[in-house]
Amino acid sequence: MPATSATTAIAAAVLLAAVLHATWNALAHAITDKLVAVTVLSLAFVVFGAAALPWVGVPPRASWPYLATSSCVHVLYNVALMRSYRLGAFNQVYPLARGMSPWVVAIVAALVVGERLSAVGMAGVAVVSVGLGCLVFARGLPHRDELPALAAAATTGLLIATYTVLDGLGVRASEAPFAYAAWLFLLHGGVLVAWAAHRRGPALLADLRVNWRTGLAAGSCAVVAYGIVLWAQSRGTLATVAALRETSVIVGAVIGAVVFREPFGRWRTVATVVVAAGIALLNLGG
């Protein structure tokens, strides 16, 4: 496949992952009990990961340090994400958590991996990040009572950047993105299910029965979305994939406005245009 066609295919795949990502986050946000939300999502990861094992096998030993470390970071990320959703509005915490990742990944990838984007590509990362930042402050400067939610969202964003780099390196070391994905799903999902069972006890089963349909839908979207991202990371630059993936925030803004009745407004429209311009730059400079 020619380089331009390959870049376009990767971009299209990651944009599909972005839509799926925003969808599962909205579904998770809709589950009032956030411990249940974590559990049903994690169960989906465990089921899909275990089902794939006979077909994908075990990734090479070189990828396991990344796999183990990333699994721990994914656990922390899920806990921080649900705390963000418990404390804040979807259309405020989601853009902040996702918007921090592209430029942090770009810096870390340049320093650790030596993976430098072209000037146009770096401009694309910057423009996407600015557009996503506009969404955070679409309602004006945050009030004091919103600061805990924003702090939780910022922590979530740093964890996203951390596991993005780890998984990018791990999936390349494995040279088997689907095997890496299956084991990642199984490991971090299993830890989260065990943690939730310890926290809630037998009562967790009854709570799961109420939300299993929403959880299954969210988990299915999450599994497919991150599977696509891992595949893309094995072929494209980490910063470009991260920036394209975080355009899920635009989809999230639309979902927040339509489903959760959170205002869209002028700034969200501006942010959408800015992010679209950033995507065009990334596609030109990727």
N, C-alpha and C positions, 0 to 999 in steps of 0.2 A: 504494500500500500504506500503511495507517495506520502512524503512528510506532511504536506498541507492537508491531505485527506485524513491522515492519522490524527493530526491535531484537532481537526474538526470533529472526528468521531469521538475522541476523548472528551472534548468540550460538550458535545451533545449528551454523552453518557452521564457526565457529572451533573449537567443541568437537570437530567431526569432524576438523578439521585437527590438533587436539591429539592425538587418537588415532593418526592417521597419523604424526605427528611422533615420538611415543614409539616407534612400531613401527620406523621407519627408524633411529632412534638405537640401538635394541636390536640390530637386524640389523648395523649398523656396528660396534657393540661386539663382536659375536660373531666378526667377522673379526680374527684374531690380528695379522696384518700391517697396521698402521694406515696405512701409505703406500698399500697396495693398497686399503684401505677408502676412502680419500680419492679415489683414482683411479677406482674403479668408480662411486662416487657422482657424481663430476664428469663422467664419460662419459655417464651418464644425463641429467644437466642439459644437456650439449651436444647430445645427440641430440634430446631433447624440444624444446629451444629452437630448434634449426635446423629441425626438422620444422614448428614453428608459424609460422615467419617468413612463408611465402607467404600465410598466412591472416590474420595480425595486422598486418603491415607494420612501419613504423618509428614509434616514439613521437615526439611533438613535441619540438622543440629545447629547450624550457624544462625538460624532465625529464632531459636528458643529463648535466648536472653532478652531479645526485643519482645517476644511474645509474652513472656512471664511479666516483665516490667509493665508493658502496655495493659495487660489484664488488670493489674493493680490500679493503674491510673484510670482505666475505664470504670472501675468500681467507685473510685472517688468522684469521678465526673458525674455518674448517675445520681449519687447522693447529693452533690452540689446542685445539679440541675433541678431536682425535685424540690430542694430547699428554695431555689430561686422562684419556682412556680408557686410555692406555698406563700411566699412573701410578696410577690409582685405581679403586675399585669403582664399578660403574655406578650403584648406588643411593645413592652419596654425591656423586659429582661432577656427575651429571646434575641433581639437585635444586638444587644451589648455582648452577650455570651458568644454569639457567632461572629460578630464583627471584629472582635479582638484577634481572632485566629489568623487571618491571612498575613498581616504584616509581621506578627510574631514568628510564624512559620517561615516567612521569607528571610528574616534576619537569622534565625537559627540554622536554616538550611544553608545559607551562605557561609556562616561561621563554622558549622560542624561538618557539613557534607561538601562544601566547596561548590554548591549548586547556585550559580548566579544567573538571574534573569537578564534579558536584554533591557535596555533603557525603556523601550516601549512596554515590555512586560512588567517592569517595576512600576511604571506609571499606571498600568492597569490595576495592579494590586493596591496602589495608593488611592486611585479613584474609587474602586469598589469599597475600600475601607471607609473613605469619606462618606460615600452614599449610605453605607450601613450605619455609620455614626449619626447621620441626620435622623435616622429612624428613632434612635435612642432619645433624642431631645426634641422629637416632633411636638411634644406637649409642653415644651419650655424646660427651664432648669428644674431639676428634681427638688422636691421638698425634703425636709429633714427626715420625715417618717418613711421616705422611699429609699434612703441610703442603705439600710440592711439588705434590701432586695438587690440593689445595684452592686453592692459588695459581693453578694453571693453569685450574681451573674458574672462579675469580673473574674472571680475565682474559677467559675465554670469555664470561661473563655481561655484562661491560662492552661487549664487541664486539657481542653480541646487541642490547643496548640501542641502540648506535650505529647499526647497520644498520636496526633497526626504525624509528627516527626518520627516517633518510635515505630509506628506501623509502616510508614513509608520506607524506613530502613529495613524493617523486619521482612516485609513482603518482597523486597528486592533480594535480601539475603536468602529467602526461601526459594525464589524463582517458581513458586507455586501459590499464587494469590488465593485460590479457593481453599486449599488445604490450610493455609495460614488463617483465613477467615473462619473456617469451621472450628478450629481449635481456639481461636480468640473468643468466638461466641460461646463455646462450651465452658471455657475457663472462667471468664468474668461473669457470665450468666449464672453459673453454678454457685459462685461465691455470693452473689447478690441474693439468690433464692435462699441460701442457707442463712445469710444475715437477716433477711426479712422474717424467716421462720423463727429465728431466735428472738427477734424483737417482739413479734406479735403472738407467737405460739399457735395452738390449735384454732384460735379464732380467725386466723388468716384464711383458712379454707373457706369459711362461710363468706368472707369478704370477697374472695376471688370469684365465687360463683356469680356474684352480682355484676362483676365487671369483665368477665372473661372474653366476651365478644369484642368489646372495645379494645381490650388488651391484645387479643389475637390479631386484630386488624393493625394496631399500632406496631406490634412486634414484627409482623410480616413486612410492613413498609420499612422498618428500621433495618431488618436483616438484608433485604434487597438493596437498600440505599447504601449501606456501608460495604456490602460486597462489591458494588460497582466502584465505590471510592478506592478500595484496596486494589482492584484491578487497574484503575486509572493511575494510581500511584506507582505501579510497577512499570508504567510506560511514559508518564509525563512528569514534569517538574513538580516538586512538592508544593511550592508556593502558588503555582498556577492552579493546581487541583484544589488547594485549600480555598483560594479566592472564589473560584467558580462554585464550589460546593456551598459557600456561605451566602450565595444569592438566594438560598432557601429563605432568607429573611424577608425578601420581597413577597414571596408566596405566603410566608407567615403573616405579613402585614395585611394581605388581602383576606386571609382566613380570620385574623383577629377582627377585622372590620365587619365581615359578613356573618361569621359564626358567633363571635363573642361580643358583637356590637360595640367594639372599640373604634373610636373615630379614625378615619383615614386622613383626610385633610390635605392642605397644600404641601406641607413639608414631606409627607410620605410620597406624594406625587413627584416632587423634586428628587427625592432619594431614589425613586424607581428609575427616573431618567438617568441620574448619575451612575447608578449601578449598571444600567444597560450600556452606557458609554464605556465603563470599565471593562465589561465583558468583551466588547469589541476590541479594545486595546490588548487584552490578554490573548485573544484569538490571533491578533496580528503579530504579537511579540512572543508567543509561547513556543 
